Amino acid sequence: SSGVSVNPDCLDVFQELKLKKTSKYIIFILNKEKTEIIVEKKSTSKDYDDFIADLPENECRWGVYDLEFEKEEGGRRNKIVFYQWSPDTAKIKDKMVTASSRDALRRSLVGIAIEIQGTDYSEVAFET
C-alpha cells in the first residue's frame, strides 16, 4: 500500500455510474502531490473509443467503464469493468505508485465485475 487516499468524490461518482447510470465511464488520476486519488473525468459517451482516447499514451490512470454487451443466448447485460492503465512508456515511479495505490481505489469501488490491466492499447481494445 502506498498510503494514498481515495477522495470521497470518487465513490460518489462511481455510485452515480453504478446506480443512476448518469455516466458511462470515469477516469481516475493521482493529484499533483501524489497523495490522493481524484476523478479526472466522467463521461456519458457510449463510444468505447472515446474511453480509450482518454487513457494517455505516456501516463498512468485507472478507469471504470459500464460495459454493455449481448449474451450469446440473447439479452443485453451490463458489467462494470475496472481498468488499471500503466503504459510501458510511463515513468517508472508513476507505474510503481499507480500499482501500489490500486488496491485503495479498487477496494472502495463495490460492484466491479471484471478487472483489466493494460500496458498498451491492444490490451484494452474492445475486442479483447
C-alpha positions in Angstrom: 0.0 0.0 0.0 1.3 3.4 -0.9 -0.5 5.5 1.7 -2.5 7.2 -1.0 -6.1 8.0 0.0 -9.2 7.9 -2.2 -11.1 11.2 -2.4 -14.8 10.7 -1.4 -15.9 12.3 -4.7 -14.5 9.1 -6.4 -17.0 7.0 -4.5 -19.9 9.4 -5.2 -19.2 9.5 -8.9 -18.9 5.7 -9.0 -22.2 5.2 -7.2 -23.9 7.5 -9.7 -22.5 5.4 -12.6 -23.5 2.2 -10.9 -26.9 3.0 -9.6 -28.2 6.0 -11.6 -26.3 5.4 -14.9 -25.5 9.1 -15.2 -22.1 8.3 -16.6 -20.7 5.7 -19.0 -17.2 5.8 -17.7 -14.9 7.5 -15.2 -11.2 8.2 -15.4 -9.2 8.5 -12.1 -5.8 10.1 -11.5 -3.4 10.9 -8.7 -3.4 14.5 -7.6 -0.3 16.5 -8.2 1.1 15.8 -4.8 0.6 12.0 -5.4 -1.3 11.8 -2.0 -4.9 11.2 -3.2 -6.8 9.6 -6.0 -9.3 12.0 -7.6 -11.7 12.0 -10.5 -10.1 13.3 -13.7 -13.1 12.9 -16.0 -16.5 11.4 -16.2 -18.3 11.0 -19.5 -21.7 10.0 -20.8 -20.2 9.0 -24.2 -21.3 5.5 -25.2 -18.4 5.2 -27.7 -15.7 2.9 -26.3 -13.1 4.6 -28.4 -13.8 7.8 -26.5 -12.9 6.0 -23.3 -9.7 4.6 -24.8 -8.8 8.1 -26.1 -9.0 9.4 -22.6 -6.2 7.0 -21.5 -3.0 9.0 -22.1 -0.2 7.4 -24.1 2.6 8.0 -21.5 0.7 8.4 -18.2 -1.0 6.0 -15.8 -4.7 6.1 -14.9 -7.4 4.0 -13.5 -10.8 3.8 -15.2 -14.2 2.3 -14.7 -16.4 1.5 -17.7 -20.0 0.4 -17.7 -19.8 -2.2 -20.4 -23.0 -3.2 -22.2 -23.0 -6.4 -24.3 -25.2 -9.1 -25.9 -25.2 -12.6 -24.4 -25.0 -15.4 -26.9 -28.4 -16.7 -26.0 -29.8 -13.2 -26.3 -30.4 -10.4 -23.9 -28.4 -7.3 -23.1 -26.2 -7.3 -20.0 -24.1 -4.7 -18.2 -20.9 -5.3 -16.3 -18.7 -2.7 -14.6 -15.1 -3.1 -15.7 -12.2 -1.7 -13.7 -9.0 -0.7 -15.7 -5.5 -0.1 -14.4 -3.7 1.7 -17.2 0.1 1.6 -16.9 1.6 2.1 -20.4 5.1 0.8 -20.9 6.1 4.4 -21.8 5.1 5.9 -18.5 7.7 6.9 -15.9 8.8 4.1 -13.6 7.9 6.0 -10.4 4.4 6.7 -11.8 3.9 3.0 -12.6 5.1 2.0 -9.1 2.8 4.5 -7.3 -0.1 3.5 -9.6 0.3 -0.2 -8.9 0.7 0.3 -5.1 -2.3 2.6 -4.9 -4.6 0.4 -7.0 -6.0 -1.6 -4.1 -7.1 1.5 -2.2 -9.2 2.5 -5.1 -10.3 -0.9 -6.2 -11.5 -2.0 -2.6 -13.6 1.2 -2.3 -15.5 0.5 -5.5 -18.0 -2.2 -4.7 -19.7 -3.8 -7.7 -16.8 -4.3 -10.1 -17.3 -7.4 -12.2 -14.1 -7.6 -14.3 -10.6 -6.2 -13.9 -8.3 -5.4 -16.8 -4.7 -4.3 -16.6 -3.4 -2.6 -19.7 0.1 -1.6 -20.7 -0.7 -0.8 -24.3 -3.8 0.0 -26.3 -4.1 -3.6 -27.8 -4.7 -4.9 -24.2 -7.7 -2.6 -23.6 -9.2 -2.8 -27.1 -13.0 -3.6 -27.1 -12.4 -6.9 -28.8 -10.0 -8.0 -26.1 
